[in-house]
Amino acid sequence: MSSMGLYVTERVKNRVWYLPVGEQAYARYFEDNLNCPYGLAWSPQDTLIIADKMNHRLVEVSETSRVIQTMDTNGRRRSSCAHRVDYPWCPTSLCSEPDGSWLVSYSDDNAIYRIHPSGRLELVVGLDAGRHLRFSGSRDTIPAAEAHDHPLLHPTALIRDEKGGLYFVERMFQVIRYYHPLEGTRCVFEQSRRDDWKFDSLDQVLPDVLHRQEYHPTYPTSLAIDARGHLYIADALQQSVWRLSEDRLTRIYRSIAAGPAGPAALTWGPDQTLWILDHNDTVVVGMTLNHQGDPVHERRVPLPTTFHAGNAYGAGMTWGQSLTHPGFQMYTPTSPRLAWISTH
């Protein structure tokens, strides 16, 4: 029987880690020429899909690995994109749909696309071939008029609710948005001052409970949603995870160690457990939640000693069974004690 555990992206060292949870087993990592792996998701066929950001591709991993081919059948991207390519640039997050299609956020294309099982691209939100605007990733290089007129700037942290709506983070404005094809796009949270892109101090501590309209994200990195529709927000620079239920926001987690990174990814495990990848504390924290979404139990899984978060605030994480792909390498640190991943 295959073990179960967490898959976590280490963007700085171009690795995807498998961390077994609740058993004595070795951690393993997968490289396979990845370049800044970001989002992770499972396909309906139980294969792992990696958003290989800087290689501008999706990689499917099972017993073997393959690149998921995408194409623009009408040729609009090739004719209008600055680099004359058919595929979008820099996938950051993804989620599957019931028909086997993929919804993928592409940060440098400033768009969210649907990838049909055939590989055909369909624009969902943003501008088709948005990269022709030549946004470089730095707000200082974006003319103010273009920035405010453009419908999407560097989307990431994409998740899908049961109604087919999409929550995502618009990275360049630190805005959390919601999109539904029948309702359009609306803002869930935004910064109090849209001109502020860096904060002079990390000592801005919000109260545990506050009104929804009073919350302003600093650097949201990941989103999750539960069966009751509660939205969970990981905010790296606030070093916290928040739960939005109806019109109230409650902090359910905060990093112990001080540092600039904080929570980088969220995912669901069994038994209503929300897993939090915390770069500050170099752990993955499993918080078992009750029906109201309040923590009732916590366990901590240490990251391998060689894991390096760097300045990668966002990351990918998902729960699943151990894969038998030969590209996974065993993690063997100098101290045998550190080779085992356990929980407490």
C-alpha positions as a Markdown table, in Angstrom:
| # | Residue | x | y | z |
|---|---|---|---|---|
| 1 | Met | 0.0 | 0.0 | 0.0 |
| 2 | Ser | 1.4 | 3.4 | -1.0 |
| 3 | Ser | 2.1 | 5.9 | 1.8 |
| 4 | Met | 0.4 | 9.2 | 2.0 |
| 5 | Gly | 1.9 | 12.6 | 2.5 |
| 6 | Leu | 2.6 | 16.1 | 1.2 |
| 7 | Tyr | 4.2 | 17.3 | -2.0 |
| 8 | Val | 5.9 | 20.6 | -1.6 |
| 9 | Thr | 7.7 | 22.8 | -4.2 |
| 10 | Glu | 11.2 | 24.1 | -3.4 |
| 11 | Arg | 11.4 | 26.9 | -6.0 |
| 12 | Val | 14.9 | 28.1 | -5.2 |
| 13 | Lys | 16.5 | 24.6 | -5.8 |
| 14 | Asn | 14.0 | 23.5 | -8.5 |
| 15 | Arg | 12.7 | 20.5 | -6.6 |
| 16 | Val | 9.4 | 19.0 | -5.6 |
| 17 | Trp | 9.5 | 17.2 | -2.3 |
| 18 | Tyr | 7.5 | 14.3 | -1.0 |
| 19 | Leu | 7.1 | 14.3 | 2.8 |
| 20 | Pro | 5.4 | 11.2 | 4.2 |
| 21 | Val | 3.2 | 12.0 | 7.1 |
| 22 | Gly | 2.4 | 9.9 | 10.2 |
| 23 | Glu | 4.8 | 7.0 | 9.4 |
| 24 | Gln | 8.4 | 6.2 | 9.5 |
| 25 | Ala | 9.5 | 6.8 | 5.9 |
| 26 | Tyr | 12.2 | 8.7 | 4.0 |
| 27 | Ala | 11.5 | 12.0 | 2.4 |
| 28 | Arg | 12.2 | 12.1 | -1.4 |
| 29 | Tyr | 12.6 | 14.8 | -4.0 |
| 30 | Phe | 12.1 | 15.2 | -7.7 |
| 31 | Glu | 14.0 | 17.4 | -10.1 |
| 32 | Asp | 13.8 | 16.3 | -13.8 |
| 33 | Asn | 15.1 | 19.7 | -15.2 |
| 34 | Leu | 12.5 | 21.7 | -13.4 |
| 35 | Asn | 13.0 | 25.5 | -13.3 |
| 36 | Cys | 11.2 | 27.3 | -10.5 |
| 37 | Pro | 8.4 | 24.7 | -9.9 |
| 38 | Tyr | 5.4 | 26.5 | -8.4 |
| 39 | Gly | 1.8 | 25.2 | -8.2 |
| 40 | Leu | 0.8 | 21.5 | -7.8 |
| 41 | Ala | -2.4 | 19.6 | -8.4 |
| 42 | Trp | -3.8 | 16.1 | -9.0 |
| 43 | Ser | -5.4 | 15.0 | -12.2 |
| 44 | Pro | -8.5 | 12.8 | -12.2 |
| 45 | Gln | -6.2 | 10.0 | -13.2 |
| 46 | Asp | -4.2 | 10.5 | -9.9 |
| 47 | Thr | -1.1 | 11.9 | -11.7 |
| 48 | Leu | 0.7 | 14.9 | -10.2 |
| 49 | Ile | 0.7 | 18.1 | -12.3 |
| 50 | Ile | 3.6 | 20.5 | -11.7 |
| 51 | Ala | 3.4 | 24.2 | -12.9 |
| 52 | Asp | 7.0 | 24.5 | -14.1 |
| 53 | Lys | 7.0 | 28.3 | -14.1 |
| 54 | Met | 10.2 | 29.4 | -15.8 |
| 55 | Asn | 10.1 | 26.5 | -18.3 |
| 56 | His | 6.6 | 27.8 | -19.2 |
| 57 | Arg | 5.1 | 24.3 | -19.1 |
| 58 | Leu | 3.0 | 21.9 | -17.1 |
| 59 | Val | 4.6 | 18.5 | -16.3 |
| 60 | Glu | 2.6 | 15.4 | -15.5 |
| 61 | Val | 4.2 | 12.9 | -13.2 |
| 62 | Ser | 3.1 | 9.3 | -12.5 |
| 63 | Glu | 5.3 | 6.3 | -13.2 |
| 64 | Thr | 6.8 | 8.4 | -16.0 |
| 65 | Ser | 6.7 | 12.1 | -16.7 |
| 66 | Arg | 5.5 | 14.1 | -19.8 |
| 67 | Val | 5.0 | 17.7 | -20.7 |
| 68 | Ile | 1.3 | 18.6 | -21.2 |
| 69 | Gln | 1.2 | 20.3 | -24.6 |
| 70 | Thr | -0.9 | 23.4 | -25.0 |
| 71 | Met | -1.7 | 25.2 | -28.3 |
| 72 | Asp | -3.6 | 28.2 | -29.6 |
| 73 | Thr | -5.6 | 26.8 | -32.5 |
| 74 | Asn | -6.7 | 30.2 | -33.9 |
| 75 | Gly | -3.2 | 31.7 | -34.0 |
| 76 | Arg | -4.0 | 34.8 | -32.1 |
| 77 | Arg | -1.1 | 34.4 | -29.6 |
| 78 | Arg | 1.5 | 33.9 | -32.3 |
| 79 | Ser | 0.4 | 37.0 | -34.2 |
| 80 | Ser | 0.1 | 39.3 | -31.2 |
| 81 | Cys | 2.5 | 38.0 | -28.5 |
| 82 | Ala | 5.9 | 39.8 | -28.2 |
| 83 | His | 7.8 | 36.5 | -28.3 |
| 84 | Arg | 5.6 | 34.9 | -31.1 |
| 85 | Val | 4.8 | 31.8 | -29.1 |
| 86 | Asp | 1.6 | 29.7 | -29.0 |
| 87 | Tyr | 1.9 | 28.9 | -25.3 |
| 88 | Pro | 1.4 | 31.3 | -22.3 |
| 89 | Trp | 4.3 | 32.2 | -20.0 |
| 90 | Cys | 5.0 | 31.4 | -16.4 |
| 91 | Pro | 2.3 | 29.1 | -15.0 |
| 92 | Thr | 1.9 | 29.7 | -11.2 |
| 93 | Ser | -1.1 | 27.8 | -10.0 |
| 94 | Leu | -3.7 | 25.4 | -11.4 |
| 95 | Cys | -6.8 | 23.4 | -10.5 |
| 96 | Ser | -8.8 | 20.8 | -12.4 |
| 97 | Glu | -12.4 | 20.8 | -13.6 |
| 98 | Pro | -14.9 | 17.9 | -13.7 |
| 99 | Asp | -14.5 | 17.4 | -17.5 |
| 100 | Gly | -10.8 | 16.9 | -17.2 |
| 101 | Ser | -9.8 | 20.5 | -18.2 |
| 102 | Trp | -7.3 | 22.5 | -16.3 |
| 103 | Leu | -7.6 | 26.1 | -15.1 |
| 104 | Val | -4.1 | 27.7 | -15.0 |
| 105 | Ser | -2.9 | 31.1 | -13.9 |
| 106 | Tyr | -0.1 | 32.5 | -16.0 |
| 107 | Ser | 1.6 | 35.4 | -14.2 |
| 108 | Asp | 3.7 | 36.9 | -17.1 |
| 109 | Asp | 0.7 | 36.5 | -19.5 |
| 110 | Asn | -1.5 | 38.3 | -17.0 |
| 111 | Ala | -4.3 | 35.8 | -17.7 |
| 112 | Ile | -6.1 | 32.7 | -16.6 |
| 113 | Tyr | -6.5 | 30.0 | -19.3 |
| 114 | Arg | -8.5 | 26.8 | -19.5 |
| 115 | Ile | -6.6 | 24.0 | -21.0 |
| 116 | His | -9.0 | 21.5 | -22.6 |
| 117 | Pro | -8.0 | 17.7 | -22.7 |
| 118 | Ser | -7.0 | 18.2 | -26.3 |
| 119 | Gly | -4.5 | 20.9 | -25.2 |
| 120 | Arg | -6.6 | 23.7 | -26.7 |
| 121 | Leu | -6.3 | 27.1 | -24.9 |
| 122 | Glu | -9.4 | 29.1 | -23.9 |
| 123 | Leu | -9.0 | 32.5 | -22.3 |
| 124 | Val | -11.0 | 32.7 | -19.0 |
| 125 | Val | -9.9 | 36.0 | -17.4 |
| 126 | Gly | -7.4 | 38.6 | -18.6 |
| 127 | Leu | -6.2 | 39.6 | -22.1 |
| 128 | Asp | -5.5 | 37.1 | -24.8 |
| 129 | Ala | -1.7 | 37.1 | -25.4 |
| 130 | Gly | -1.4 | 39.6 | -22.6 |
| 131 | Arg | 2.4 | 39.4 | -22.7 |
| 132 | His | 2.5 | 41.6 | -25.7 |
| 133 | Leu | 2.1 | 44.5 | -23.2 |
| 134 | Arg | 5.7 | 43.7 | -22.2 |
| 135 | Phe | 5.1 | 43.9 | -18.5 |
| 136 | Ser | 8.4 | 42.9 | -17.0 |
| 137 | Gly | 7.3 | 42.0 | -13.5 |
| 138 | Ser | 8.2 | 45.3 | -11.8 |
| 139 | Arg | 5.4 | 47.8 | -11.1 |
| 140 | Asp | 7.8 | 50.7 | -11.6 |
| 141 | Thr | 8.0 | 49.8 | -15.3 |
| 142 | Ile | 4.2 | 49.7 | -15.8 |
| 143 | Pro | 2.7 | 52.9 | -16.9 |
| 144 | Ala | 0.0 | 53.9 | -14.4 |
| 145 | Ala | -2.8 | 54.1 | -17.0 |
| 146 | Glu | -2.0 | 50.7 | -18.4 |
| 147 | Ala | -1.8 | 49.2 | -14.9 |
| 148 | His | -5.2 | 50.4 | -13.8 |
| 149 | Asp | -6.9 | 49.7 | -17.2 |
| 150 | His | -5.5 | 46.2 | -17.4 |
| 151 | Pro | -8.0 | 43.6 | -16.0 |
| 152 | Leu | -5.4 | 41.3 | -14.5 |
| 153 | Leu | -1.8 | 41.7 | -13.3 |
| 154 | His | 0.2 | 38.6 | -12.4 |
| 155 | Pro | -2.4 | 36.1 | -11.1 |
| 156 | Thr | -1.5 | 33.3 | -8.8 |
| 157 | Ala | -3.0 | 31.2 | -5.9 |
| 158 | Leu | -5.9 | 30.0 | -8.1 |
| 159 | Ile | -8.6 | 27.8 | -6.5 |
| 160 | Arg | -12.1 | 26.8 | -7.7 |
| 161 | Asp | -15.3 | 26.6 | -5.6 |
| 162 | Glu | -18.2 | 24.2 | -6.0 |
| 163 | Lys | -20.1 | 26.7 | -8.1 |
| 164 | Gly | -17.4 | 26.9 | -10.7 |
| 165 | Gly | -16.2 | 30.3 | -9.4 |
| 166 | Leu | -12.5 | 31.2 | -9.1 |
| 167 | Tyr | -10.6 | 32.8 | -6.3 |
| 168 | Phe | -7.1 | 34.1 | -7.1 |
| 169 | Val | -4.5 | 36.6 | -6.0 |
| 170 | Glu | -3.6 | 39.5 | -8.3 |
| 171 | Arg | 0.0 | 39.7 | -7.3 |
| 172 | Met | 0.9 | 43.1 | -8.6 |
| 173 | Phe | -1.8 | 44.8 | -6.6 |
| 174 | Gln | -1.9 | 42.3 | -3.7 |
| 175 | Val | -5.6 | 42.0 | -4.3 |
| 176 | Ile | -7.8 | 38.9 | -3.8 |
| 177 | Arg | -10.4 | 38.5 | -6.5 |
| 178 | Tyr | -13.3 | 36.3 | -7.3 |
| 179 | Tyr | -14.5 | 35.5 | -10.8 |
| 180 | His | -17.6 | 33.6 | -12.0 |
| 181 | Pro | -18.6 | 33.4 | -15.7 |
| 182 | Leu | -22.2 | 34.6 | -14.8 |
| 183 | Glu | -21.2 | 37.2 | -12.3 |
| 184 | Gly | -18.0 | 38.7 | -13.6 |
| 185 | Thr | -15.0 | 39.7 | -11.4 |
| 186 | Arg | -15.2 | 41.3 | -8.0 |
| 187 | Cys | -12.7 | 42.3 | -5.4 |
| 188 | Val | -12.7 | 40.3 | -2.1 |
| 189 | Phe | -9.8 | 42.1 | -0.4 |
| 190 | Glu | -7.4 | 44.8 | -1.4 |
| 191 | Gln | -4.7 | 46.9 | 0.1 |
| 192 | Ser | -5.7 | 50.0 | 2.0 |
| 193 | Arg | -3.2 | 52.1 | -0.1 |
| 194 | Arg | -2.7 | 50.7 | -3.6 |
| 195 | Asp | 0.4 | 52.8 | -4.0 |
| 196 | Asp | 2.2 | 51.0 | -1.2 |
| 197 | Trp | 4.2 | 48.0 | -2.5 |
| 198 | Lys | 6.7 | 47.5 | 0.3 |
| 199 | Phe | 6.2 | 48.0 | 4.0 |
| 200 | Asp | 8.8 | 49.6 | 6.2 |
| 201 | Ser | 8.0 | 47.4 | 9.1 |
| 202 | Leu | 6.6 | 43.9 | 9.7 |
| 203 | Asp | 5.2 | 45.0 | 13.1 |
| 204 | Gln | 1.7 | 45.6 | 11.7 |
| 205 | Val | -0.3 | 43.2 | 13.8 |
| 206 | Leu | -4.0 | 42.9 | 13.1 |
| 207 | Pro | -6.5 | 41.9 | 15.8 |
| 208 | Asp | -7.6 | 38.3 | 15.9 |
| 209 | Val | -11.1 | 39.2 | 14.7 |
| 210 | Leu | -12.1 | 42.2 | 12.6 |
| 211 | His | -14.6 | 43.3 | 10.1 |
| 212 | Arg | -14.1 | 42.1 | 6.6 |
| 213 | Gln | -13.8 | 45.6 | 5.1 |
| 214 | Glu | -11.0 | 46.4 | 7.6 |
| 215 | Tyr | -8.6 | 43.7 | 6.4 |
| 216 | His | -6.0 | 44.7 | 3.9 |
| 217 | Pro | -3.6 | 42.0 | 2.6 |
| 218 | Thr | 0.1 | 42.6 | 2.7 |
| 219 | Tyr | 1.4 | 39.7 | 0.7 |
| 220 | Pro | -1.2 | 36.9 | 0.2 |
| 221 | Thr | 0.5 | 33.8 | -1.1 |
| 222 | Ser | -2.1 | 31.0 | -1.0 |
| 223 | Leu | -5.9 | 30.4 | -0.8 |
| 224 | Ala | -8.1 | 27.4 | 0.3 |
| 225 | Ile | -11.8 | 26.9 | 0.6 |
| 226 | Asp | -13.7 | 24.4 | 2.7 |
| 227 | Ala | -17.0 | 22.6 | 2.3 |
| 228 | Arg | -18.9 | 25.4 | 4.0 |
| 229 | Gly | -17.5 | 28.0 | 1.7 |
| 230 | His | -15.1 | 29.5 | 4.3 |
| 231 | Leu | -12.1 | 31.1 | 2.5 |
| 232 | Tyr | -8.6 | 30.7 | 4.1 |
| 233 | Ile | -5.9 | 33.2 | 3.2 |
| 234 | Ala | -2.1 | 32.7 | 3.8 |
| 235 | Asp | -0.4 | 36.1 | 4.1 |
| 236 | Ala | 3.4 | 35.8 | 4.1 |
| 237 | Leu | 4.4 | 39.3 | 5.4 |
| 238 | Gln | 1.7 | 39.2 | 8.1 |
| 239 | Gln | 3.0 | 35.7 | 8.9 |
| 240 | Ser | -0.5 | 34.5 | 9.4 |
| 241 | Val | -3.4 | 32.4 | 8.0 |
| 242 | Trp | -6.9 | 34.0 | 8.2 |
| 243 | Arg | -10.3 | 32.4 | 7.8 |
| 244 | Leu | -13.1 | 34.4 | 6.2 |
| 245 | Ser | -16.6 | 33.2 | 7.2 |
| 246 | Glu | -19.6 | 35.4 | 6.2 |
| 247 | Asp | -18.5 | 38.9 | 7.1 |
| 248 | Arg | -15.9 | 38.1 | 9.8 |
| 249 | Leu | -12.2 | 37.4 | 9.5 |
| 250 | Thr | -10.3 | 35.4 | 12.1 |
| 251 | Arg | -6.6 | 34.6 | 12.4 |
| 252 | Ile | -6.2 | 30.9 | 13.0 |
| 253 | Tyr | -2.4 | 30.6 | 12.7 |
| 254 | Arg | 0.7 | 32.7 | 13.1 |
| 255 | Ser | 4.4 | 31.9 | 12.6 |
| 256 | Ile | 6.5 | 31.4 | 15.7 |
| 257 | Ala | 9.8 | 32.5 | 14.3 |
| 258 | Ala | 10.4 | 36.0 | 13.0 |
| 259 | Gly | 11.3 | 36.5 | 9.4 |
| 260 | Pro | 10.1 | 37.8 | 6.0 |
| 261 | Ala | 8.6 | 34.7 | 4.4 |
| 262 | Gly | 5.9 | 33.2 | 6.6 |
| 263 | Pro | 3.1 | 30.9 | 5.3 |
| 264 | Ala | 3.7 | 30.1 | 1.6 |
| 265 | Ala | 1.1 | 27.5 | 0.7 |
| 266 | Leu | -2.1 | 25.9 | 1.9 |
| 267 | Thr | -3.7 | 22.5 | 1.0 |
| 268 | Trp | -6.3 | 20.1 | 2.5 |
| 269 | Gly | -5.5 | 16.7 | 3.9 |
| 270 | Pro | -7.8 | 14.1 | 5.3 |
| 271 | Asp | -10.0 | 14.6 | 8.4 |
| 272 | Gln | -10.6 | 18.3 | 7.8 |
| 273 | Thr | -6.9 | 19.1 | 8.2 |
| 274 | Leu | -5.5 | 22.3 | 6.7 |
| 275 | Trp | -1.8 | 22.0 | 6.0 |
| 276 | Ile | 0.3 | 25.2 | 6.1 |
| 277 | Leu | 3.8 | 25.4 | 4.5 |
| 278 | Asp | 5.6 | 27.9 | 6.8 |
| 279 | His | 8.9 | 29.1 | 5.4 |
| 280 | Asn | 9.7 | 31.1 | 8.5 |
| 281 | Asp | 9.4 | 28.1 | 10.9 |
| 282 | Thr | 10.8 | 25.6 | 8.2 |
| 283 | Val | 7.9 | 23.3 | 8.9 |
| 284 | Val | 4.6 | 22.1 | 7.5 |
| 285 | Val | 1.8 | 22.6 | 10.0 |
| 286 | Gly | -1.3 | 20.4 | 10.0 |
| 287 | Met | -4.3 | 22.1 | 11.7 |
| 288 | Thr | -7.4 | 19.9 | 12.2 |
| 289 | Leu | -10.4 | 22.2 | 12.1 |
| 290 | Asn | -13.9 | 21.7 | 13.6 |
| 291 | His | -17.1 | 22.4 | 11.8 |
| 292 | Gln | -16.9 | 26.1 | 12.4 |
| 293 | Gly | -13.3 | 26.1 | 11.0 |
| 294 | Asp | -11.6 | 26.7 | 14.3 |
| 295 | Pro | -8.3 | 24.7 | 15.1 |
| 296 | Val | -8.7 | 21.8 | 17.5 |
| 297 | His | -5.4 | 20.0 | 17.0 |
| 298 | Glu | -2.0 | 20.9 | 15.5 |
| 299 | Arg | 0.9 | 18.8 | 14.4 |
| 300 | Arg | 4.2 | 19.9 | 12.8 |
| 301 | Val | 6.2 | 18.2 | 10.1 |
| 302 | Pro | 9.8 | 19.5 | 9.9 |
| 303 | Leu | 11.1 | 20.4 | 6.4 |
| 304 | Pro | 14.3 | 18.6 | 5.3 |
| 305 | Thr | 17.4 | 20.4 | 6.6 |
| 306 | Thr | 18.5 | 21.2 | 3.0 |
| 307 | Phe | 15.2 | 22.9 | 2.1 |
| 308 | His | 15.8 | 26.5 | 1.1 |
| 309 | Ala | 12.9 | 28.9 | 0.8 |
| 310 | Gly | 15.0 | 31.9 | -0.3 |
| 311 | Asn | 12.7 | 34.9 | -1.2 |
| 312 | Ala | 10.1 | 32.6 | -2.8 |
| 313 | Tyr | 7.0 | 33.8 | -0.8 |
| 314 | Gly | 4.6 | 31.6 | -2.7 |
| 315 | Ala | 4.9 | 27.9 | -3.3 |
| 316 | Gly | 2.9 | 24.8 | -4.2 |
| 317 | Met | 1.7 | 22.1 | -1.9 |
| 318 | Thr | -0.8 | 19.2 | -2.2 |
| 319 | Trp | -1.7 | 16.0 | -0.4 |
| 320 | Gly | -1.6 | 12.6 | -2.0 |
| 321 | Gln | -0.1 | 9.1 | -2.2 |
| 322 | Ser | 3.5 | 8.3 | -2.8 |
| 323 | Leu | 4.4 | 8.0 | -6.5 |
| 324 | Thr | 6.8 | 5.4 | -7.9 |
| 325 | His | 8.4 | 7.6 | -10.5 |
| 326 | Pro | 12.2 | 6.7 | -10.8 |
| 327 | Gly | 13.1 | 10.4 | -10.8 |
| 328 | Phe | 12.4 | 10.7 | -7.1 |
| 329 | Gln | 15.6 | 10.6 | -5.1 |
| 330 | Met | 16.0 | 9.6 | -1.5 |
| 331 | Tyr | 16.8 | 12.3 | 1.0 |
| 332 | Thr | 19.8 | 11.1 | 3.1 |
| 333 | Pro | 21.2 | 13.7 | 5.4 |
| 334 | Thr | 24.4 | 13.2 | 7.4 |
| 335 | Ser | 22.4 | 12.5 | 10.6 |
| 336 | Pro | 20.1 | 9.5 | 10.3 |
| 337 | Arg | 17.8 | 11.0 | 12.8 |
| 338 | Leu | 17.0 | 13.8 | 10.4 |
| 339 | Ala | 16.1 | 11.4 | 7.6 |
| 340 | Trp | 12.8 | 10.4 | 9.1 |
| 341 | Ile | 9.8 | 12.6 | 8.8 |
| 342 | Ser | 7.4 | 12.2 | 11.8 |
| 343 | Thr | 4.6 | 14.2 | 13.4 |
| 344 | His | 3.8 | 15.2 | 17.0 |
